[in-house]
Amino acid sequence: MEAENDVFARLEQRIQQAAELVTKLRKEKEAAFAARDAALREAADARALALRLSQELELLRAQREEVRSRVEKLIAQIDSLEGG
């Protein structure tokens, strides 16, 4: 009977350890999913920022070309005044 109790005690201990391990692994899984979700949100934010900056860059380039064109016209007008 004593040996049988030892077997049940060991079995009970193993079951308790397994339950603790399952609980620990579930918490780790939840933390990993939370970290993944945070990384996905951060990546989406970074993509949105990159898109916004790309659009802003294109706008600035267009404005630069417009200013360059206007300055060239002004220079041409000044040159024509000096030559005329």
Steps between C-alpha positions, in 0.01 A plus 500: 500500500789735579654445155165570340475830690852593381398429141191718537703773672754502216220497246327786679829694505554443129146613421552813711827574317330447165217734599752765608689460174179536298413817693851641445491417129158662458630820660806494275276445197279794598809719548637391163170580327487839674856574387414390146190720496701797625764439232232478231347829618843661503572370150166634375576838656844499336348417161248782539777741596713390205207555265431844645866598476519371144200710403648801675829448318322489165316822587826670599666388178212640296518828691876516445451455126236771498731740687788412268285573197384833640855601590619409149222716352597790725865463405402492133296821548793670675733386223264641237488834684878515514536405134228722369 
